[in-house]
Amino acid sequence: MYAITGITGKVGGALARGLLAERLPVRAVLRDEAKAAEWRAQGCDVALAEMDDAASLTTAFRGAAGVFILPPSEFDPEPGFPEARRVIAAVTAALAEARSGKVVCLSTIGADAPHENLLTQRTLMEQSLEETGLPVTFVRPGWFMENALLDVPSARDEGVLRSFLQPADKLFPMVATQDVGRLAAALLREDWIGTRVVELEGPARISPNDLARAFASVLGRPVRVETVPRESWEQIFRSQGTQNPLPRIRMLDGFNEGWIEFIHHGRSAVKGTTTIDNVIAELVEASRA
């Protein structure tokens, strides 16, 4: 039995469907009973648990040959990341108590970054899970291609892609969520000892200019990049309701300045197969629907 958290999301869903396709038993770890029927219909066992509740997580993880941890993302964390620390404490305690066979945890590029930023939440998770003594694999994917969903309205309606990643011709490691799910499913079926890190990016690195070209191809209209000046970021994020924008700003700095990067600049990273053109086409089609 494989216990999967975050199963209702893109990564967790792709992972679960991959395991189910191999006729492997899956336990869907859900917060909401209303979402259970879909997964029961696909043959899953269901366990209800909150990610910051060690007791319910222990029950959900007990007896599992492998557990997939998809930590919730806090995009506007309080200083010191107390929200993430509560989840980390609960997940670590549950895994230690349940003593599942092995763990695959969705981490991120930048979990080893030298400066604190939004992704430090994953650094803290890695550090804590490593102390459980269980076989743990941390999957560190690049920037999700699906983040371009936020760019669909401006690209479609204005022919403009406003980019916080810059300069516009800089290549960034990106990956599709379905490739992350497929890799996680494969890793859960493997056996290993100790702790390991697996990096993952797409078949080619992508610049903001490449994103604009993909949008232009799908939309059938010119799309140009406008880089958003850094001095305006804090005001923009605060106008969107963010109370503590510094972690997000520092994350973007890390990508733009190059201190959020894969080991050996990705030469040893696993390469996914999904292209940015495929992802943009799906995002635009979904917006039309």
WOCOR-V822152 format. One line per field, one symbol per residue. ss: DSSP state (H for helix, E for strand, C for the rest). phi: phi as a letter, one per 30 degrees, with the letter a starting at -180 (. if undefined). A space follows every 50 residues. Layout:
# WOCOR-V822152
ss = ???
phi = ???
This chain:
# WOCOR-V822152
ss = CEEEECCCCHHHHHHHHHHHHCCCCEEEEECCHHHHHHHHHCCCEEEECC CCCHHHHHHHHCCCCEEEECCCCCCCCCCCCHHHHHHHHHHHHHHHHHCC CEEEEECCCCCCCCCCCCCHHHHHHHHHHHCCCCEEEEEEECEEHHHHHH HHHHHHHHCEEEECCCCCCCCECEECHHHHHHHHHHHHCCCCCCEEEEEE ECCCCECHHHHHHHHHHHHCCCCEEEECCHHHHHHHHHHCCCCCCHHHHH HHHHHHHCCCCCHHHHCCCEECCCCHHHHHHHHHHHHHC
phi = .cccdiddcddddddddddddcicdbcdcbdcedcdeedddcjddbbcac dccddddeddddiddabcccddccdbddeihddddddeddddddddddhd dabccdcaejdcddbdaedeededdeddddddiddbccccddedededed cdedddccibcccddaddcddcdbadddddddddddddddcabicbbbcb bddadbcedddddddddddibdbcccddeedcdeddddddjdcbdeeddd ddeddddjccadehhidcddcdcdcdddddedddddddd
